[in-house]
Amino acid sequence: MMPQAPNGSLPALLGWFFLLLAGQVAALTLVRAGRIVSYQHYVVDSLWSGTRGVAVGVLLVQLLLVLWGVRRHLSAITGWLRSTFATPMLVAAVLVLVAVSAAPSFSPGTYAGELAFAIAIQLVALGNVVCLARSAPAPLVGRWQALGDRWLGGERTGGPVPGRLFDRTALCGAAWTTLVALFLAICVYQRIPHVPDEIVYTLQARYFAAGQLAMAPPPVPEAFDVDLMYLDSERWFSPVPPGWPALLAIGAFTRVAWLVNPLLAGLAILLTHLVLREVYPPRTARGATLLLAFSPWLLFLGMSFMTHVATLVFALMAALGVARARRQGAAWPALLGGLAVGVVSLIRPLEGLIIAILLGIWSLGARHARWRFAPSAALVLGTVIAGALVRPYNAALTGSASRFPIMMYVNRYYAPGANDLGFGANRGLGWGTLDPFPGHGAKDVVVNAVLNTFTINVELFGWITGSLCILLAFIASRRLARADWWMLAVILVVAGMHSFYWFSGGPDFAGRYWFLVIVPLAALTAAGTQVLFSQSARPRATLGIAALVVCAMVAFVPWRARDKYWHFRRMEPGIADLARAHDMEGDIVLVRGLRHPDYHAAAIFNPLDLRSKQTLFAWDRSRAVRQRVVTEYPDREVWIVDGPTVTRGGYEVRAGPLPPGSVAAELPPSDELESLTNRERRR
């Protein structure tokens, strides 16, 4: 293990910390991410343009200082590497870290250049952390160790000890997660959905809260066209699974749907602690729980209206039920766990299958007093009871209990079988750069895996060293215990099962389709910290990790919030303020621009009943659609509003109030605007 560090000083410690922070800020300045749908990349083709040259200068200064600082610790570092890793395993870990340091590009040369630049930044930051940890003065390290013992527990290496729901460390982590996610939901996400999936979740939640399984068809379907909504002659409904909208309906009923995910994120922290206490010693379980509480991946999903936090919560409930069944030899906790698995299947069916497989195998280790397989049978029974709730829902919407609305939607609006699991030339919805290869085959599996792992390496913890560095080192050390192997198995099964699906999940909220791996990743990182470093070196190692966490909270989270998620996908609530400012109550508002974001950001404020006397927002799609809208609502004044893609800013009134029936013939509608814009671009 790494030998004792030389005597340090507080000024040196602070100097290395601020250098680490400055390096992360500089690196983020060189990232092209933005609010559109794309993966982030370093701007290696224009590093010296404008203010980016200053950022490159900061990174060069960091490089020189780290090279100067590391020279004192080279013998300690090389000795630790030799004693901890076999050379082939270390090389393999480094190669994996290099491969996931940048998102793939269409140009191999660009990709190679970005990989080299990204791994250089990570290695310099890692050297910075080593200098920081080894520069801490001994008295401060002693106080830091005492603080760790107080909040995480002593260094004893015993086995798992069942935890309490109201553990102080877990409660503080849950409170932090809830408050930060809530702050982001209000101040960054502005309490509105941004992704098309989120829009239909909230709309479905609203009509569920009103006691409806579907809505009446809109009077002019082309003018009220919302993505991911199925329309026939009698009904208009969301085809996505009902589990998450049903939960979201609790918030929608009280008009605080934006509060649901922040609360679930806090609950996920408490459940993570309880589950990990069943398989890890208290110190490791608490350490993993705190790492999860400071995960930007969890915080930003907790801000959103996406399904994934709810899926994680019920998956953890299911895991806790099976863990208690294994420990107590009782069937009833497994029954409750099975009910939770069934709920997962109602939210995200593939994740429900994954959790059922993993927990079904794990439940076989339970020993019931009368019948060995009673807990496993109870798990299956609970899963079937809860999961079967989807059958009457399917029957009501599709006419068949076994036919899912989402498949009916894809078959009608795209192509039969395009969204099915498995491989073939017909898979995919034609999403261009997000799905670069036609169909689904081996190339797609590799690219999807690299993209998801890359985004997780960025957003799991937000560390400039790469979030997966400790985990990869831990695996390379080959010192995994049984609980660690279970966690690794969960990661591999989640990733492996999703390889049968054509889409990676896209850049929204990191590798969100793999979100169930977040707890195993945190657990393996915490366990790795305990195994990779000796007891005497561990306080300094955790001090370095704490510095990375602070930098992520101070630099990465605000940057990501402002650069990407503020008006993400150009969605904003400005049209509601505009309607109030211009007293549009009861009028018809025609929105010019694209369906997303221009019309979608207005449609979220429409009432469920599109014949009500409230303000109605319609998509000014074409001249024919405009004429039909004003004819359908002959007694309403008309406004024409330009959306963000038209104004290159916020919503602006283009005309109005116009008398009822006015079609404002001199103003081109959205389809003609798009043609004009394309011609201007070609010029």
C-alpha positions as CSV (number, residue, x, y, z in Angstrom):
1,M,0.0,0.0,0.0
2,M,1.0,3.6,-0.5
3,P,3.5,4.7,2.1
4,Q,3.0,7.5,4.6
5,A,2.8,10.9,2.9
6,P,5.3,13.6,3.8
7,N,4.4,16.5,6.1
8,G,2.1,19.0,4.4
9,S,0.6,22.4,5.2
10,L,-2.8,24.0,5.0
11,P,-1.7,26.6,2.4
12,A,-0.4,23.8,0.1
13,L,-3.6,21.9,0.5
14,L,-5.8,24.9,-0.4
15,G,-3.5,25.7,-3.3
16,W,-3.9,22.3,-4.8
17,F,-7.7,22.4,-4.2
18,F,-8.1,25.7,-6.0
19,L,-5.9,24.5,-8.8
20,L,-8.1,21.4,-9.2
21,L,-11.2,23.7,-9.2
22,A,-9.6,26.1,-11.7
23,G,-8.7,23.1,-13.9
24,Q,-12.3,21.8,-13.9
25,V,-13.7,25.2,-14.7
26,A,-11.3,25.6,-17.6
27,A,-12.0,22.2,-18.9
28,L,-15.8,22.8,-18.9
29,T,-15.2,26.1,-20.8
30,L,-13.8,24.0,-23.6
31,V,-16.9,21.7,-23.8
32,R,-19.5,22.1,-26.5
33,A,-22.8,20.8,-25.0
34,G,-25.6,23.2,-25.1
35,R,-29.4,22.8,-24.9
36,I,-30.0,21.0,-28.2
37,V,-30.1,17.2,-28.4
38,S,-26.5,16.3,-28.8
39,Y,-23.6,14.7,-26.9
40,Q,-21.0,16.9,-25.4
41,H,-17.6,17.3,-27.1
42,Y,-14.3,19.1,-26.4
43,V,-13.8,21.8,-29.0
44,V,-10.4,20.4,-30.1
45,D,-10.7,22.1,-33.5
46,S,-10.8,25.6,-32.0
47,L,-9.0,25.5,-28.6
48,W,-7.3,28.9,-29.0
49,S,-10.3,30.9,-30.3
50,G,-11.5,33.7,-28.1
51,T,-11.6,33.2,-24.3
52,R,-10.9,29.5,-24.8
53,G,-7.2,30.4,-25.1
54,V,-7.4,31.5,-21.4
55,A,-8.9,28.2,-20.4
56,V,-6.1,26.3,-22.3
57,G,-3.6,28.5,-20.5
58,V,-5.0,27.5,-17.2
59,L,-4.8,23.8,-18.1
60,L,-1.2,24.2,-19.1
61,V,-0.4,25.9,-15.8
62,Q,-2.1,23.0,-14.0
63,L,-0.1,20.5,-16.0
64,L,3.2,22.1,-15.2
65,L,2.4,22.5,-11.5
66,V,1.1,18.9,-11.2
67,L,4.3,17.6,-13.0
68,W,6.3,19.6,-10.5
69,G,4.3,18.4,-7.5
70,V,4.0,14.7,-8.5
71,R,7.8,14.3,-8.8
72,R,8.0,14.1,-5.0
73,H,5.5,11.2,-4.9
74,L,6.6,9.1,-7.9
75,S,8.2,6.4,-5.9
76,A,5.2,6.1,-3.6
77,I,2.8,6.0,-6.6
78,T,4.7,3.4,-8.5
79,G,5.1,1.2,-5.4
80,W,1.4,1.4,-4.8
81,L,0.6,0.5,-8.4
82,R,2.9,-2.5,-8.3
83,S,1.5,-3.8,-5.1
84,T,-2.1,-3.3,-6.1
85,F,-2.4,-4.2,-9.7
86,A,-1.2,-6.8,-12.1
87,T,0.1,-5.1,-15.2
88,P,-2.4,-6.5,-17.7
89,M,-5.4,-5.6,-15.5
90,L,-4.0,-2.1,-15.0
91,V,-3.5,-1.6,-18.7
92,A,-7.0,-2.9,-19.4
93,A,-8.5,-0.5,-16.9
94,V,-6.7,2.5,-18.4
95,L,-7.8,1.5,-21.9
96,V,-11.4,1.3,-20.8
97,L,-11.1,4.7,-19.2
98,V,-9.5,6.1,-22.4
99,A,-12.3,4.6,-24.6
100,V,-15.1,6.3,-22.6
101,S,-13.4,9.7,-22.2
102,A,-15.2,11.1,-25.2
103,A,-18.3,10.5,-27.2
104,P,-17.7,8.9,-30.6
105,S,-17.6,11.2,-33.6
106,F,-18.2,10.5,-37.3
107,S,-14.6,11.4,-38.0
108,P,-12.1,8.9,-36.6
109,G,-9.4,11.6,-36.5
110,T,-11.6,14.0,-34.6
111,Y,-12.5,11.2,-32.2
112,A,-8.9,10.2,-31.6
113,G,-7.9,13.8,-31.0
114,E,-10.7,14.3,-28.5
115,L,-9.9,11.1,-26.7
116,A,-6.3,12.2,-26.3
117,F,-7.2,15.6,-25.0
118,A,-9.9,14.3,-22.7
119,I,-7.7,11.6,-21.1
120,A,-4.9,14.2,-20.7
121,I,-7.2,16.4,-18.7
122,Q,-8.3,13.5,-16.5
123,L,-4.8,12.3,-15.8
124,V,-3.6,15.8,-14.9
125,A,-6.6,16.1,-12.6
126,L,-5.8,12.8,-11.0
127,G,-2.3,13.9,-10.4
128,N,-3.7,17.1,-8.9
129,V,-5.8,15.0,-6.5
130,V,-2.8,13.0,-5.4
131,C,-0.8,16.1,-4.7
132,L,-3.8,17.6,-2.7
133,A,-4.3,14.4,-0.6
134,R,-0.6,14.1,0.2
135,S,-0.2,17.8,1.0
136,A,-2.7,17.7,3.9
137,P,-1.1,18.3,7.3
138,A,-1.2,15.4,9.7
139,P,-3.4,17.2,12.3
140,L,-6.0,18.0,9.7
141,V,-5.9,14.4,8.4
142,G,-6.5,13.2,12.0
143,R,-9.6,15.5,12.4
144,W,-10.8,14.4,9.0
145,Q,-10.6,10.8,10.0
146,A,-12.5,11.5,13.2
147,L,-15.2,13.3,11.2
148,G,-15.4,10.3,8.9
149,D,-15.7,7.9,11.9
150,R,-18.5,10.1,13.2
151,W,-20.6,10.1,10.0
152,L,-19.7,6.8,8.4
153,G,-18.9,4.6,11.4
154,G,-15.6,3.1,12.6
155,E,-13.1,1.2,10.5
156,R,-14.2,-2.2,11.7
157,T,-14.3,-4.7,8.8
158,G,-17.2,-6.9,10.0
159,G,-20.1,-8.0,7.9
160,P,-23.4,-6.3,7.1
161,V,-25.5,-4.8,9.9
162,P,-29.2,-4.0,9.2
163,G,-29.7,-0.3,9.1
164,R,-32.4,2.0,10.5
165,L,-34.7,4.1,8.3
166,F,-33.8,7.2,10.3
167,D,-30.0,6.8,10.2
168,R,-28.5,10.3,10.6
169,T,-26.1,10.1,7.6
170,A,-28.8,8.8,5.3
171,L,-31.3,11.4,6.5
172,C,-28.9,14.2,5.9
173,G,-28.1,12.8,2.4
174,A,-31.8,12.4,1.6
175,A,-32.5,16.0,2.8
176,W,-29.6,17.4,0.6
177,T,-30.8,15.5,-2.4
178,T,-34.4,16.5,-2.1
179,L,-33.5,20.2,-1.5
180,V,-31.0,20.4,-4.4
181,A,-33.4,18.6,-6.8
182,L,-36.2,20.8,-5.7
183,F,-34.1,24.0,-6.2
184,L,-33.2,22.8,-9.7
185,A,-36.8,21.9,-10.5
186,I,-37.9,25.4,-9.6
187,C,-35.0,27.6,-10.6
188,V,-33.6,25.7,-13.6
189,Y,-36.3,23.5,-15.0
190,Q,-38.9,26.1,-14.1
191,R,-41.5,23.5,-13.1
192,I,-42.4,22.5,-16.7
193,P,-41.5,19.4,-18.8
194,H,-38.9,19.8,-21.4
195,V,-38.4,16.4,-23.2
196,P,-41.3,15.2,-25.4
197,D,-41.6,12.1,-23.1
198,E,-42.1,14.4,-20.1
199,I,-44.8,16.3,-21.9
200,V,-47.0,13.2,-22.4
201,Y,-46.2,12.0,-18.9
202,T,-47.6,15.2,-17.4
203,L,-50.6,15.3,-19.8
204,Q,-51.4,11.7,-19.0
205,A,-51.0,12.4,-15.3
206,R,-53.4,15.3,-15.6
207,Y,-56.2,13.3,-17.2
208,F,-55.6,10.4,-14.8
209,A,-56.0,12.9,-11.9
210,A,-59.3,14.0,-13.5
211,G,-60.5,10.3,-13.5
212,Q,-60.0,9.7,-17.3
213,L,-58.3,7.0,-19.2
214,A,-58.3,9.1,-22.4
215,M,-59.3,12.5,-23.6
216,A,-61.8,13.5,-26.3
217,P,-60.2,14.0,-29.7
218,P,-59.2,17.6,-30.3
219,P,-61.5,19.7,-32.6
220,V,-58.7,20.3,-35.1
221,P,-56.2,17.5,-34.6
222,E,-53.4,19.1,-36.7
223,A,-53.5,22.2,-34.6
224,F,-53.3,20.4,-31.3
225,D,-50.8,17.8,-32.4
226,V,-48.6,16.6,-29.5
227,D,-45.8,14.1,-30.0
228,L,-46.4,10.6,-28.5
229,M,-50.2,11.0,-28.4
230,Y,-52.4,8.4,-30.1
231,L,-55.5,9.6,-31.9
232,D,-58.5,7.8,-33.2
233,S,-62.1,8.8,-34.0
234,E,-63.2,8.5,-30.3
235,R,-60.1,9.0,-28.1
236,W,-56.8,10.8,-27.7
237,F,-54.4,9.3,-25.2
238,S,-50.8,8.8,-24.3
239,P,-49.5,5.3,-25.3
240,V,-46.7,5.1,-22.7
241,P,-47.0,2.7,-19.7
242,P,-49.3,4.0,-17.0
243,G,-47.2,3.4,-13.9
244,W,-45.3,6.7,-13.8
245,P,-48.2,9.0,-14.9
246,A,-50.3,7.4,-12.2
247,L,-47.7,8.3,-9.6
248,L,-47.3,11.8,-11.2
249,A,-51.1,12.2,-11.0
250,I,-50.8,12.5,-7.2
251,G,-48.8,15.7,-7.8
252,A,-50.9,16.8,-10.7
253,F,-54.1,16.5,-8.6
254,T,-52.7,19.2,-6.3
255,R,-50.9,21.0,-9.2
256,V,-47.4,20.3,-7.8
257,A,-46.3,17.5,-10.2
258,W,-42.9,19.1,-10.3
259,L,-42.5,18.1,-6.6
260,V,-42.9,14.3,-7.1
261,N,-39.4,13.5,-8.4
262,P,-37.4,15.6,-5.9
263,L,-39.3,13.7,-3.1
264,L,-38.6,10.4,-4.8
265,A,-35.0,11.2,-5.1
266,G,-34.7,11.8,-1.4
267,L,-36.5,8.5,-0.8
268,A,-34.1,6.7,-3.1
269,I,-31.2,7.8,-0.8
270,L,-32.9,6.3,2.3
271,L,-33.7,3.1,0.5
272,T,-30.2,2.8,-0.9
273,H,-28.8,3.0,2.6
274,L,-31.2,0.3,3.8
275,V,-30.4,-2.0,0.9
276,L,-26.7,-1.6,1.1
277,R,-26.7,-2.2,4.8
278,E,-28.0,-5.7,4.0
279,V,-24.9,-6.6,1.9
280,Y,-22.1,-4.2,3.0
281,P,-20.5,-3.1,6.3
282,P,-22.0,0.1,7.7
283,R,-19.1,2.3,6.7
284,T,-19.2,1.2,3.1
285,A,-23.0,1.5,2.9
286,R,-23.0,5.0,4.3
287,G,-20.1,6.0,2.1
288,A,-22.0,4.8,-1.0
289,T,-25.2,6.5,0.2
290,L,-23.4,9.9,0.5
291,L,-21.7,9.5,-2.9
292,L,-25.2,8.9,-4.4
293,A,-26.6,11.9,-2.6
294,F,-23.9,14.1,-4.4
295,S,-24.4,12.5,-7.8
296,P,-25.3,15.1,-10.5
297,W,-27.0,12.2,-12.4
298,L,-29.5,11.7,-9.6
299,L,-29.9,15.4,-8.8
300,F,-30.8,16.3,-12.4
301,L,-33.1,13.4,-12.9
302,G,-34.6,14.3,-9.6
303,M,-35.3,17.7,-11.1
304,S,-37.1,16.3,-14.1
305,F,-40.4,14.7,-15.0
306,M,-38.7,11.5,-16.3
307,T,-39.6,8.0,-15.1
308,H,-36.2,6.8,-13.9
309,V,-36.1,7.9,-10.3
310,A,-39.5,6.3,-9.7
311,T,-38.2,3.1,-11.3
312,L,-35.1,3.2,-9.0
313,V,-37.2,3.7,-5.9
314,F,-39.4,0.7,-6.5
315,A,-36.5,-1.4,-7.6
316,L,-34.8,-0.6,-4.3
317,M,-38.0,-1.4,-2.4
318,A,-38.0,-4.8,-4.2
319,A,-34.4,-5.4,-3.4
320,L,-35.0,-4.5,0.3
321,G,-37.9,-7.0,0.4
322,V,-35.8,-9.8,-0.9
323,A,-32.8,-8.9,1.3
324,R,-35.1,-9.0,4.4
325,A,-36.6,-12.3,3.2
326,R,-33.1,-13.8,2.9
327,R,-32.1,-12.6,6.3
328,Q,-35.3,-13.5,8.2
329,G,-36.2,-16.6,6.2
330,A,-39.7,-15.1,5.8
331,A,-42.0,-15.0,2.8
332,W,-43.9,-11.8,3.4
333,P,-41.0,-9.4,2.7
334,A,-40.5,-11.1,-0.6
335,L,-44.2,-10.7,-1.4
336,L,-43.9,-7.0,-0.8
337,G,-40.8,-7.0,-2.9
338,G,-42.7,-8.7,-5.7
339,L,-45.4,-6.1,-5.6
340,A,-42.6,-3.4,-6.0
341,V,-41.2,-5.4,-9.0
342,G,-44.7,-5.4,-10.5
343,V,-44.8,-1.6,-10.1
344,V,-41.5,-1.3,-11.9
345,S,-42.9,-3.2,-14.8
346,L,-45.8,-0.8,-14.9
347,I,-43.4,2.1,-15.2
348,R,-40.7,0.7,-17.5
349,P,-41.5,-2.9,-18.6
350,L,-37.9,-3.8,-19.6
351,E,-36.6,-2.7,-16.2
352,G,-39.3,-4.7,-14.6
353,L,-38.1,-7.8,-16.4
354,I,-34.4,-7.1,-15.4
355,I,-35.3,-6.6,-11.8
356,A,-37.5,-9.8,-11.8
357,I,-34.6,-11.8,-13.1
358,L,-32.0,-10.4,-10.8
359,L,-34.1,-10.6,-7.6
360,G,-35.5,-14.0,-8.6
361,I,-32.0,-15.4,-8.6
362,W,-31.1,-13.6,-5.4
363,S,-34.2,-14.8,-3.6
364,L,-33.2,-18.4,-4.1
365,G,-30.7,-17.9,-1.3
366,A,-33.5,-17.3,1.3
367,R,-34.1,-20.2,3.7
368,H,-37.8,-20.5,4.8
369,A,-38.5,-22.7,7.8
370,R,-41.2,-24.8,6.1
371,W,-40.5,-24.6,2.4
372,R,-37.2,-23.5,0.9
373,F,-38.7,-21.8,-2.2
374,A,-41.5,-20.0,-0.3
375,P,-39.7,-16.5,-0.5
376,S,-39.1,-17.0,-4.3
377,A,-42.7,-18.1,-4.8
378,A,-43.9,-15.1,-2.8
379,L,-41.8,-12.8,-5.0
380,V,-43.3,-14.2,-8.1
381,L,-46.8,-13.9,-6.7
382,G,-46.3,-10.3,-5.8
383,T,-44.8,-9.5,-9.2
384,V,-47.7,-11.1,-11.0
385,I,-50.4,-9.4,-8.9
386,A,-49.0,-5.9,-9.4
387,G,-47.8,-6.4,-13.0
388,A,-51.2,-7.8,-14.1
389,L,-52.8,-4.4,-13.4
390,V,-51.6,-3.4,-16.9
391,R,-53.8,-6.0,-18.6
392,P,-57.2,-4.3,-18.0
393,Y,-55.6,-1.0,-18.9
394,N,-54.3,-2.4,-22.2
395,A,-57.7,-4.0,-22.9
396,A,-59.4,-0.7,-22.4
397,L,-57.2,1.2,-24.8
398,T,-56.2,-1.4,-27.4
399,G,-59.0,-4.0,-27.1
400,S,-56.5,-6.7,-26.1
401,A,-55.0,-7.3,-22.6
402,S,-51.7,-8.4,-24.1
403,R,-51.3,-5.6,-26.6
404,F,-49.5,-2.5,-25.3
405,P,-50.6,0.9,-26.5
406,I,-47.0,2.0,-27.2
407,M,-46.6,-0.9,-29.8
408,M,-49.9,0.1,-31.4
409,Y,-48.6,3.7,-31.6
410,V,-45.3,2.8,-33.2
411,N,-46.9,0.4,-35.6
412,R,-49.3,3.1,-36.8
413,Y,-47.1,6.2,-36.9
414,Y,-43.7,4.6,-37.7
415,A,-43.5,0.9,-38.9
416,P,-44.6,-2.5,-37.6
417,G,-42.0,-3.8,-35.1
418,A,-39.8,-0.7,-35.3
419,N,-39.7,-0.4,-31.5
420,D,-39.5,-4.1,-30.6
421,L,-36.6,-5.7,-28.7
422,G,-34.1,-7.7,-30.7
423,F,-32.0,-7.3,-33.9
424,G,-33.0,-6.6,-37.4
425,A,-33.1,-4.1,-40.3
426,N,-36.5,-2.8,-39.3
427,R,-35.6,-1.5,-35.8
428,G,-35.4,2.2,-35.1
429,L,-37.5,5.3,-35.7
430,G,-35.2,7.1,-38.1
431,W,-33.7,9.5,-35.6
432,G,-30.6,10.3,-37.6
433,T,-27.5,11.3,-35.5
434,L,-29.0,9.7,-32.4
435,D,-29.3,6.4,-34.2
436,P,-26.6,6.5,-36.9
437,F,-26.8,3.0,-38.3
438,P,-30.0,1.7,-39.9
439,G,-31.7,-1.1,-38.0
440,H,-30.1,-2.7,-34.9
441,G,-27.0,-4.9,-35.0
442,A,-23.6,-5.4,-33.4
443,K,-22.3,-1.9,-34.4
444,D,-25.3,-0.3,-32.6
445,V,-24.6,-2.4,-29.5
446,V,-21.0,-1.2,-29.3
447,V,-21.8,2.5,-30.0
448,N,-24.7,2.5,-27.6
449,A,-22.5,1.0,-24.8
450,V,-19.7,3.5,-25.4
451,L,-22.1,6.5,-25.5
452,N,-23.9,5.4,-22.3
453,T,-20.6,4.6,-20.5
454,F,-19.1,8.0,-21.6
455,T,-22.1,10.0,-20.3
456,I,-22.0,8.1,-17.0
457,N,-18.3,8.7,-16.6
458,V,-19.1,12.4,-16.9
459,E,-22.3,12.7,-14.9
460,L,-22.3,10.0,-12.3
461,F,-20.3,12.1,-9.9
462,G,-19.2,15.0,-12.1
463,W,-15.5,14.4,-11.3
464,I,-13.0,15.9,-13.7
465,T,-10.9,12.8,-13.2
466,G,-13.8,10.7,-14.6
467,S,-16.4,9.3,-12.4
468,L,-15.5,5.7,-13.0
469,C,-11.7,5.9,-12.2
470,I,-12.0,4.3,-8.7
471,L,-14.5,1.7,-9.8
472,L,-12.2,0.6,-12.7
473,A,-9.2,0.5,-10.4
474,F,-11.1,-1.6,-7.9
475,I,-12.1,-4.1,-10.6
476,A,-8.5,-4.1,-11.9
477,S,-7.3,-4.9,-8.4
478,R,-9.2,-8.2,-8.5
479,R,-10.1,-7.8,-4.8
480,L,-13.9,-7.9,-5.1
481,A,-15.9,-9.6,-2.4
482,R,-19.2,-11.4,-2.9
483,A,-21.3,-8.3,-2.5
484,D,-19.1,-6.5,-5.0
485,W,-19.6,-9.3,-7.5
486,W,-23.4,-9.0,-7.1
487,M,-23.1,-5.3,-7.8
488,L,-21.0,-5.9,-10.9
489,A,-23.6,-8.6,-12.0
490,V,-26.4,-6.0,-11.8
491,I,-24.4,-3.6,-14.0
492,L,-23.7,-6.2,-16.6
493,V,-27.3,-7.5,-16.7
494,V,-28.8,-4.0,-17.0
495,A,-26.4,-3.1,-19.8
496,G,-26.7,-6.5,-21.4
497,M,-30.5,-6.5,-21.5
498,H,-30.6,-3.0,-22.9
499,S,-28.3,-4.1,-25.7
500,F,-31.3,-5.8,-27.3
501,Y,-33.0,-2.4,-27.7
502,W,-32.1,-0.3,-30.7
503,F,-31.8,3.1,-28.9
504,S,-29.2,4.1,-26.3
505,G,-31.5,6.6,-24.6
506,G,-29.8,9.6,-26.1
507,P,-27.9,12.4,-24.4
508,D,-30.9,13.5,-22.2
509,F,-29.8,12.9,-18.5
510,A,-26.7,10.9,-19.2
511,G,-27.1,7.1,-19.9
512,R,-30.7,7.2,-18.5
513,Y,-31.7,3.8,-19.9
514,W,-29.0,2.3,-17.6
515,F,-30.0,4.4,-14.6
516,L,-30.6,1.3,-12.4
517,V,-26.8,0.9,-12.3
518,I,-26.4,4.1,-10.3
519,V,-26.5,2.3,-6.9
520,P,-24.1,-0.5,-7.8
521,L,-21.7,2.1,-9.3
522,A,-21.8,4.1,-6.0
523,A,-21.4,0.9,-3.9
524,L,-18.4,-0.3,-5.9
525,T,-16.8,3.1,-5.7
526,A,-17.2,3.2,-1.9
527,A,-16.1,-0.4,-1.6
528,G,-13.1,0.3,-3.8
529,T,-12.0,3.2,-1.6
530,Q,-12.0,0.8,1.4
531,V,-10.0,-1.9,-0.4
532,L,-7.5,0.0,-2.6
533,F,-6.0,2.0,0.2
534,S,-4.5,1.0,3.6
535,Q,-6.2,2.1,6.8
536,S,-3.5,4.8,7.3
537,A,-3.8,6.1,3.7
538,R,-7.6,6.0,3.5
539,P,-8.2,9.4,5.2
540,R,-6.1,11.1,2.6
541,A,-7.8,9.2,-0.2
542,T,-11.2,10.2,1.1
543,L,-10.0,13.8,1.4
544,G,-9.2,13.7,-2.2
545,I,-12.6,12.3,-3.1
546,A,-14.2,15.0,-0.9
547,A,-12.3,17.6,-3.0
548,L,-13.6,16.1,-6.2
549,V,-17.2,16.2,-4.8
550,V,-16.9,19.8,-3.7
551,C,-15.6,20.8,-7.2
552,A,-18.4,18.9,-8.8
553,M,-21.0,20.7,-6.7
554,V,-19.3,24.1,-7.2
555,A,-18.3,23.9,-10.8
556,F,-20.0,21.0,-12.7
557,V,-23.6,21.2,-11.4
558,P,-24.0,25.0,-11.9
559,W,-22.4,24.7,-15.3
560,R,-24.5,21.8,-16.4
561,A,-27.7,23.5,-15.0
562,R,-27.0,26.7,-16.9
563,D,-25.4,25.4,-20.0
564,K,-27.8,22.6,-20.7
565,Y,-30.9,22.3,-18.6
566,W,-31.9,26.0,-18.5
567,H,-34.5,26.1,-21.4
568,F,-33.4,22.6,-22.3
569,R,-34.4,21.7,-25.8
570,R,-35.4,25.4,-26.0
571,M,-38.5,24.8,-23.8
572,E,-39.6,27.7,-21.6
573,P,-42.7,28.8,-19.8
574,G,-42.7,32.3,-21.3
575,I,-45.9,32.0,-23.2
576,A,-47.9,31.7,-20.0
577,D,-46.5,35.0,-18.8
578,L,-47.1,36.5,-22.2
579,A,-50.8,35.4,-22.1
580,R,-51.2,37.0,-18.7
581,A,-49.5,40.2,-19.7
582,H,-51.7,40.7,-22.7
583,D,-54.9,39.5,-21.1
584,M,-55.5,36.6,-23.5
585,E,-58.0,34.9,-21.2
586,G,-60.5,32.9,-23.3
587,D,-58.8,33.7,-26.6
588,I,-57.3,31.4,-29.2
589,V,-53.5,31.8,-29.5
590,L,-51.9,30.5,-32.7
591,V,-48.2,29.6,-32.2
592,R,-45.8,29.9,-35.1
593,G,-42.7,27.7,-35.1
594,L,-41.8,24.0,-34.8
595,R,-44.0,21.5,-32.9
596,H,-41.1,21.1,-30.5
597,P,-40.3,23.4,-28.8
598,D,-42.5,26.2,-30.0
599,Y,-45.9,24.6,-29.8
600,H,-45.1,22.0,-27.1
601,A,-44.1,24.7,-24.7
602,A,-47.5,26.3,-25.2
603,A,-49.5,23.1,-25.3
604,I,-48.6,22.2,-21.7
605,F,-50.8,25.1,-20.6
606,N,-53.9,23.9,-22.5
607,P,-56.9,22.7,-20.5
608,L,-57.8,19.0,-20.9
609,D,-61.1,20.1,-22.4
610,L,-60.2,21.9,-25.7
611,R,-63.7,23.3,-25.9
612,S,-63.5,25.0,-22.5
613,K,-63.7,28.8,-22.2
614,Q,-60.0,29.0,-21.1
615,T,-57.2,30.3,-23.3
616,L,-56.3,27.8,-25.9
617,F,-52.9,27.4,-27.6
618,A,-53.0,26.0,-31.1
619,W,-50.1,25.2,-33.6
620,D,-50.2,27.6,-36.5
621,R,-49.2,24.8,-38.7
622,S,-50.4,25.8,-42.2
623,R,-52.9,28.2,-43.8
624,A,-55.5,25.5,-44.0
625,V,-55.1,24.6,-40.3
626,R,-55.3,28.3,-39.3
627,Q,-58.5,28.6,-41.2
628,R,-60.0,25.6,-39.6
629,V,-59.0,26.8,-36.1
630,V,-60.6,30.2,-36.3
631,T,-63.7,28.6,-37.9
632,E,-63.9,26.1,-35.1
633,Y,-63.8,28.9,-32.5
634,P,-65.9,31.6,-34.2
635,D,-66.5,33.7,-31.0
636,R,-62.9,34.0,-29.8
637,E,-60.4,36.8,-30.5
638,V,-57.2,35.6,-32.2
639,W,-53.6,36.1,-31.4
640,I,-50.6,35.1,-33.4
641,V,-47.4,34.5,-31.4
642,D,-43.9,33.7,-32.6
643,G,-42.1,30.9,-30.8
644,P,-38.4,30.8,-29.7
645,T,-37.1,29.2,-32.9
646,V,-38.7,32.0,-34.9
647,T,-37.6,34.9,-32.6
648,R,-34.3,33.3,-31.6
649,G,-35.3,34.4,-28.1
650,G,-38.5,34.2,-26.2
651,Y,-42.2,34.2,-27.2
652,E,-43.3,37.4,-28.9
653,V,-46.8,38.6,-30.0
654,R,-46.8,39.0,-33.8
655,A,-50.4,40.1,-34.2
656,G,-53.4,40.5,-32.0
657,P,-55.9,40.7,-30.7
658,L,-57.6,40.1,-34.0
659,P,-61.3,39.9,-34.4
660,P,-62.9,36.4,-34.3
661,G,-62.5,34.6,-37.6
662,S,-59.5,36.6,-38.7
663,V,-56.9,34.5,-40.5
664,A,-54.2,37.3,-40.7
665,A,-53.6,36.4,-44.4
666,E,-50.4,38.6,-44.6
667,L,-48.6,36.4,-41.9
668,P,-47.1,33.1,-43.1
669,P,-47.8,30.1,-40.9
670,S,-45.2,27.7,-39.5
671,D,-44.8,25.5,-42.7
672,E,-44.1,28.6,-44.8
673,L,-41.8,30.1,-42.1
674,E,-39.7,26.9,-42.2
675,S,-39.5,27.0,-46.0
676,L,-38.3,30.7,-45.8
677,T,-35.8,29.8,-43.1
678,N,-34.4,26.9,-45.2
679,R,-34.0,29.2,-48.2
680,E,-32.2,31.8,-46.1
681,R,-29.8,29.1,-44.8
682,R,-29.0,27.9,-48.4
683,R,-28.2,31.5,-49.4
